Amino acid sequence: MNELIEKIKKGDRRSLAKAITLVESTRIDHQNLSRLILNKLKNEPKSSLKIGLTGTPGVGKSTFIETLGLQLIQKRKKVAVLAIDPSSKTTGGSILGDKTRMELLSKENNAFIRPSPNSGSLGGIAKRTREAITLCEAAGYEIILVETVGVGQSETLVSEITDVFCLLIAPAGGDELQGVKRGIMEMSDIILINKADGELKPIAKQTSAQYESALKLFRHRKYDPPYFPKVIPISSLTGAGLSQVWSTIEELISWRKQKGFFDDIRKDQKVASFNRELNNVFQEKIIGSPKILEKIKKIKTDIYQGYTTPEEGAEALIKKILH
């Protein structure tokens, strides 16, 4: 374990991948080992900038990440990408495999790409994404990009583990009215109208204007500078607008640090992580108890046969556990 930790600190990508595998594993011995590793690394300097990215399938998240990642590497930055994929119902592994769609970035020595199955977790991220981020930080990656599954409006959990949350939207995708909805729009720091090139360029500008108008309906957040959240039309294909995206991210982070909001947001995120971990541990303990599983099996049978309702069954189980 100590050898693995030292290799991670030196930026060894194979050791980093192995540690993330241990963190994501459901085996008890792997979980115990991963906790020891994370405990050893908890006091390591954490100067990484974490950027969350979400958007519907086909909006061009992978292309955006690759283009931005390559630009950051040219600025002598080390970039890690944690791409959360939908899980296979048969094997439990990732279905899409974003690494294969970031061919140029995956060849860079200063880049690390890790596709991870979401294993049925809601909110667009995997159960152990926060721990994977900690490992990437320990390995010396200065920029950590977290790409969500990309299935819709509920993917806001990534905003609770990252410093900047970007929402990618495709022009002429029938999403113009989504701007007036709550949820994911309220959590976004920067809204990127992708595919602003060729015939779609004027439509992208029109979509940008619509989203700027929609954002005026929302209450201004205290931890945002004036004129934020911002809407930026970009082209991941040509790279147009991506330098503006990075300068906007730097502007936002600099302002929050200056005002003291940056550390406050991270502290709030730790509390939110505790709440999620409490749920995770509770579920793991239930699954690991044969006595409770037997009780669950009986309740399910009673529900199936109509002897009790799902609500009554759940209440009875909780009372039994607490007792």
C-alpha positions in Angstrom: 0.0 0.0 0.0 2.8 2.4 0.9 4.5 1.7 -2.4 1.2 2.4 -4.3 0.8 5.7 -2.4 4.3 6.8 -3.2 3.8 6.0 -6.9 0.6 8.0 -6.9 2.3 11.0 -5.4 4.9 10.8 -8.2 2.1 10.9 -10.8 2.3 7.3 -11.9 -0.9 6.9 -14.0 -1.1 3.1 -13.7 -0.9 3.3 -9.9 -3.6 6.0 -9.9 -5.9 3.9 -12.1 -5.3 0.9 -9.7 -6.2 3.1 -6.7 -9.4 4.3 -8.4 -10.4 0.7 -9.1 -10.0 -0.1 -5.4 -12.1 2.9 -4.5 -14.9 1.9 -6.9 -14.8 -1.8 -5.9 -17.7 -3.3 -3.8 -15.4 -5.9 -2.3 -14.9 -5.4 1.5 -11.1 -6.0 1.3 -10.8 -3.4 -1.5 -13.0 -0.9 0.4 -10.9 -1.3 3.5 -7.7 -0.8 1.5 -9.0 2.2 -0.3 -10.0 3.9 3.0 -6.4 3.4 4.2 -5.0 4.9 1.0 -7.4 7.9 1.2 -6.6 8.4 4.9 -2.9 8.5 4.1 -3.5 11.1 1.3 -6.0 13.3 3.1 -3.4 15.8 4.3 -1.7 16.2 0.9 -1.9 19.7 -0.6 -5.1 20.2 -2.6 -4.5 23.0 -5.1 -6.4 21.5 -8.0 -9.2 23.2 -9.8 -12.3 21.0 -10.3 -14.6 21.7 -13.2 -17.9 19.9 -13.7 -19.5 19.5 -17.1 -22.9 18.3 -18.0 -25.3 18.3 -21.0 -27.6 16.1 -22.9 -26.1 13.2 -25.0 -24.8 14.4 -28.3 -24.1 17.9 -27.2 -20.4 17.4 -27.7 -19.1 17.1 -24.1 -16.2 14.7 -25.0 -15.1 16.9 -28.0 -15.2 20.0 -25.7 -13.2 18.2 -23.0 -10.6 17.0 -25.5 -10.2 20.4 -27.2 -10.0 22.3 -23.8 -7.7 19.6 -22.3 -5.2 19.9 -25.2 -5.2 23.7 -24.8 -4.6 23.4 -21.1 -1.7 21.0 -21.7 -0.2 23.5 -24.0 -0.3 25.9 -21.0 1.8 23.3 -19.2 -1.1 22.1 -17.0 -1.7 18.5 -15.9 -5.3 17.4 -16.8 -7.3 14.6 -15.4 -10.7 13.6 -16.8 -13.3 11.6 -14.9 -15.9 10.6 -17.4 -19.0 9.1 -15.8 -20.8 6.6 -18.1 -24.1 4.8 -17.8 -23.6 1.3 -16.4 -24.2 -1.9 -18.3 -27.1 -3.8 -16.8 -25.3 -7.1 -17.5 -21.7 -6.5 -16.6 -22.0 -3.3 -14.5 -19.2 -1.6 -16.6 -19.3 1.6 -18.6 -21.3 1.5 -21.8 -19.9 4.4 -23.8 -16.2 4.5 -22.9 -15.4 8.2 -23.4 -11.7 7.4 -23.4 -12.0 6.0 -27.0 -13.6 9.4 -28.1 -10.7 11.4 -26.7 -8.0 9.8 -28.8 -5.6 12.8 -29.0 -5.9 13.7 -25.3 -5.4 10.1 -24.2 -2.0 10.1 -25.9 -0.7 13.1 -23.9 1.7 12.3 -21.0 0.2 15.1 -18.9 -3.4 13.8 -19.3 -5.2 11.0 -17.4 -8.6 9.8 -18.6 -10.8 7.5 -16.5 -14.2 6.3 -17.6 -16.2 5.1 -14.6 -19.7 3.4 -14.5 -22.3 5.3 -12.5 -23.5 2.0 -11.1 -27.1 3.2 -11.0 -26.2 6.3 -8.9 -28.4 9.3 -9.6 -27.3 12.9 -10.2 -25.0 12.2 -13.1 -21.9 11.1 -11.1 -20.6 7.8 -9.7 -20.8 6.9 -6.0 -17.0 7.4 -5.6 -16.3 10.3 -7.9 -15.3 12.5 -4.9 -12.7 9.9 -3.8 -11.4 9.6 -7.4 -10.9 13.4 -7.4 -8.9 13.2 -4.2 -6.6 10.6 -5.8 -6.1 12.7 -8.9 -5.2 15.7 -6.7 -2.6 13.6 -4.9 -1.2 12.6 -8.2 -0.5 16.2 -9.1 -3.2 16.9 -11.6 -3.9 20.7 -11.6 -7.1 20.6 -13.6 -9.7 17.9 -13.0 -12.6 17.7 -15.4 -15.7 15.7 -14.3 -18.1 14.8 -17.1 -21.5 13.6 -16.1 -23.6 10.8 -17.6 -25.6 13.5 -19.5 -29.3 12.5 -19.2 -31.1 15.7 -18.2 -32.2 18.3 -15.7 -31.4 16.3 -12.5 -27.6 16.2 -12.9 -26.8 18.8 -10.2 -24.7 16.6 -7.8 -21.6 17.3 -9.8 -21.9 21.0 -8.7 -21.4 19.8 -5.1 -18.0 18.2 -5.8 -16.5 20.8 -8.2 -15.4 24.4 -8.1 -17.0 25.5 -11.4 -20.1 23.9 -13.0 -20.5 24.2 -16.8 -23.7 23.3 -18.8 -23.3 22.5 -22.5 -26.3 23.1 -24.8 -26.7 22.5 -28.5 -28.3 25.1 -30.6 -31.6 24.3 -32.4 -32.0 21.2 -30.2 -35.5 22.2 -29.0 -33.9 23.3 -25.7 -34.5 27.0 -25.9 -37.3 27.0 -23.4 -35.3 24.9 -20.9 -33.6 28.1 -19.9 -36.6 29.2 -17.8 -36.6 26.0 -15.8 -35.1 25.7 -12.3 -32.8 23.0 -11.2 -29.8 22.5 -13.4 -29.9 26.1 -14.7 -29.7 27.5 -11.2 -26.6 25.4 -10.4 -24.7 26.4 -13.5 -21.8 28.9 -13.4 -21.2 29.0 -17.1 -23.6 28.0 -19.9 -21.8 27.0 -23.2 -23.7 27.0 -26.4 -21.7 24.4 -28.4 -21.5 23.8 -32.1 -21.4 27.5 -32.9 -19.9 26.9 -36.3 -20.9 26.6 -39.9 -24.7 26.8 -40.6 -25.4 26.6 -36.9 -23.4 29.7 -36.0 -26.3 32.3 -36.3 -28.6 29.9 -34.5 -26.1 29.5 -31.7 -25.9 33.3 -31.2 -29.7 33.4 -31.1 -29.8 30.6 -28.5 -27.2 32.4 -26.5 -29.4 35.5 -26.4 -32.4 33.5 -25.3 -30.5 31.9 -22.4 -29.1 35.3 -21.3 -32.7 36.6 -21.2 -33.8 33.5 -19.2 -31.0 33.9 -16.6 -32.3 37.4 -15.8 -35.4 35.7 -14.3 -33.2 34.0 -11.7 -32.2 35.6 -8.4 -28.5 36.6 -8.3 -26.4 34.3 -6.2 -24.3 35.9 -3.5 -21.2 33.9 -4.5 -21.3 35.1 -8.1 -19.7 38.3 -9.5 -21.8 40.7 -11.5 -23.0 39.4 -14.9 -22.7 35.7 -13.8 -23.7 33.1 -14.8 -22.3 33.8 -18.2 -23.5 32.4 -21.6 -20.7 31.8 -24.1 -21.2 30.4 -27.7 -18.3 28.0 -28.6 -17.2 25.5 -31.1 -15.4 22.5 -29.7 -14.7 21.5 -33.3 -12.8 24.6 -34.3 -11.8 25.7 -30.8 -13.6 29.1 -31.2 -14.5 30.6 -27.8 -12.6 28.1 -25.7 -9.9 30.6 -24.7 -12.8 32.9 -23.5 -14.2 29.9 -21.5 -10.9 29.4 -19.7 -10.4 33.1 -18.9 -14.0 33.3 -17.6 -13.3 30.3 -15.3 -10.2 32.0 -14.0 -12.1 35.3 -13.5 -14.8 33.5 -11.5 -12.4 31.6 -9.3 -10.2 34.7 -8.7 -13.3 36.7 -7.6 -14.6 34.0 -5.3 -11.2 33.6 -3.7 -10.9 37.4 -3.2 -14.3 37.6 -1.6 -13.8 34.5 0.6 -16.5 32.4 -1.1 -14.2 29.8 -2.6 -13.3 28.2 0.7 -16.9 28.6 2.0 -18.3 26.7 -1.0 -15.8 23.9 -0.5 -16.7 23.6 3.2 -20.4 23.4 2.3 -19.5 20.6 -0.2 -17.8 18.6 2.5 -21.1 18.7 4.6 -23.1 17.7 1.5 -20.6 14.8 1.0 -21.2 13.6 4.5 -25.0 13.5 3.9 -24.4 11.4 0.7 -21.9 9.1 2.5 -24.4 8.6 5.3 -26.9 7.2 2.8 -24.2 5.1 1.1 -23.0 3.5 4.3 -26.6 2.9 5.4 -27.3 1.0 2.2 -24.0 -1.0 2.4 -24.7 -2.1 5.9 -28.2 -3.2 5.0 -26.9 -5.2 2.0 -24.2 -6.8 4.3 -26.7 -8.0 6.9 -28.3 -11.4 6.2 -30.8 -10.8 9.0 -32.0 -7.6 7.4 -32.0 -9.1 3.9 -34.2 -11.9 5.2 -36.6 -9.3 6.6 -36.6 -7.3 3.3 -37.4 -10.6 1.4 -40.4 -11.2 3.7 -41.7 -7.7 3.3 -41.4 -7.9 -0.5 -43.4 -11.1 -0.4 -46.1 -9.4 1.7 -46.3 -6.5 -0.7 -46.5 -8.8 -3.7 -49.3 -10.7 -2.1 -51.2 -7.6 -1.1 -50.8 -8.1 2.7 -49.1 -4.7 3.1 -48.3 -1.5 1.2 -44.8 -0.4 0.2 -45.1 2.6 2.6 -46.1 0.3 5.5 -43.3 -2.2 4.6 -40.6 0.5 4.6 -41.8 1.9 7.9 -41.8 -1.5 9.5 -38.3 -2.2 8.3 -36.9 1.1 9.6 -38.5 0.5 13.0 -36.9 -3.0 13.1 -33.4 -1.6 12.1 -33.6 1.2 14.7 -34.8 -1.2 17.4 
